[in-house]
Amino acid sequence: MPATENIDEFTQFQTDEYSEQLASQEQTYLDEVEARLIEGLTSTEASS
């Protein structure tokens, strides 16, 4: 059974790493969206 345990640990590590990458990408995306919204609101207010 040790081989199976090693595979499980490796799979869990890969899953954790993937989850962290996804979370990081999501935060970057949200930061960009927020910046664009603020930029859009600012330019709209300036022109009105």
C-alpha positions as protocol buffer text, in pm:
chain_id: "A"
residue {
  index: 1
  type: MET
  ca { x: 0 y: 0 z: 0 }
}
residue {
  index: 2
  type: PRO
  ca { x: 285 y: 252 z: 38 }
}
residue {
  index: 3
  type: ALA
  ca { x: 286 y: 317 z: -338 }
}
residue {
  index: 4
  type: THR
  ca { x: -80 y: 416 z: -322 }
}
residue {
  index: 5
  type: GLU
  ca { x: -13 y: 649 z: -30 }
}
residue {
  index: 6
  type: ASN
  ca { x: 266 y: 819 z: -225 }
}
residue {
  index: 7
  type: ILE
  ca { x: 36 y: 870 z: -522 }
}
residue {
  index: 8
  type: ASP
  ca { x: -235 y: 1013 z: -296 }
}
residue {
  index: 9
  type: GLU
  ca { x: 11 y: 1255 z: -134 }
}
residue {
  index: 10
  type: PHE
  ca { x: 143 y: 1362 z: -473 }
}
residue {
  index: 11
  type: THR
  ca { x: -210 y: 1412 z: -606 }
}
residue {
  index: 12
  type: GLN
  ca { x: -303 y: 1619 z: -302 }
}
residue {
  index: 13
  type: PHE
  ca { x: 11 y: 1830 z: -346 }
}
residue {
  index: 14
  type: GLN
  ca { x: -69 y: 1886 z: -715 }
}
residue {
  index: 15
  type: THR
  ca { x: -428 y: 1979 z: -626 }
}
residue {
  index: 16
  type: ASP
  ca { x: -316 y: 2225 z: -358 }
}
residue {
  index: 17
  type: GLU
  ca { x: -64 y: 2383 z: -594 }
}
residue {
  index: 18
  type: TYR
  ca { x: -326 y: 2410 z: -870 }
}
residue {
  index: 19
  type: SER
  ca { x: -576 y: 2566 z: -628 }
}
residue {
  index: 20
  type: GLU
  ca { x: -320 y: 2826 z: -523 }
}
residue {
  index: 21
  type: GLN
  ca { x: -244 y: 2913 z: -886 }
}
residue {
  index: 22
  type: LEU
  ca { x: -614 y: 2948 z: -962 }
}
residue {
  index: 23
  type: ALA
  ca { x: -669 y: 3170 z: -659 }
}
residue {
  index: 24
  type: SER
  ca { x: -376 y: 3387 z: -762 }
}
residue {
  index: 25
  type: GLN
  ca { x: -504 y: 3420 z: -1119 }
}
residue {
  index: 26
  type: GLU
  ca { x: -852 y: 3500 z: -993 }
}
residue {
  index: 27
  type: GLN
  ca { x: -719 y: 3776 z: -764 }
}
residue {
  index: 28
  type: THR
  ca { x: -518 y: 3926 z: -1052 }
}
residue {
  index: 29
  type: TYR
  ca { x: -829 y: 3921 z: -1271 }
}
residue {
  index: 30
  type: LEU
  ca { x: -1042 y: 4083 z: -1000 }
}
residue {
  index: 31
  type: ASP
  ca { x: -779 y: 4353 z: -945 }
}
residue {
  index: 32
  type: GLU
  ca { x: -778 y: 4430 z: -1319 }
}
residue {
  index: 33
  type: VAL
  ca { x: -1158 y: 4442 z: -1335 }
}
residue {
  index: 34
  type: GLU
  ca { x: -1169 y: 4673 z: -1034 }
}
residue {
  index: 35
  type: ALA
  ca { x: -905 y: 4903 z: -1186 }
}
residue {
  index: 36
  type: ARG
  ca { x: -1100 y: 4921 z: -1514 }
}
residue {
  index: 37
  type: LEU
  ca { x: -1426 y: 4994 z: -1334 }
}
residue {
  index: 38
  type: ILE
  ca { x: -1268 y: 5275 z: -1134 }
}
residue {
  index: 39
  type: GLU
  ca { x: -1105 y: 5408 z: -1451 }
}
residue {
  index: 40
  type: GLY
  ca { x: -1439 y: 5395 z: -1633 }
}
residue {
  index: 41
  type: LEU
  ca { x: -1626 y: 5567 z: -1352 }
}
residue {
  index: 42
  type: THR
  ca { x: -1359 y: 5834 z: -1322 }
}
residue {
  index: 43
  type: SER
  ca { x: -1361 y: 5913 z: -1695 }
}
residue {
  index: 44
  type: THR
  ca { x: -1744 y: 5915 z: -1700 }
}
residue {
  index: 45
  type: GLU
  ca { x: -1758 y: 6162 z: -1411 }
}
residue {
  index: 46
  type: ALA
  ca { x: -1494 y: 6383 z: -1572 }
}
residue {
  index: 47
  type: SER
  ca { x: -1684 y: 6407 z: -1901 }
}
residue {
  index: 48
  type: SER
  ca { x: -2026 y: 6481 z: -1750 }
}
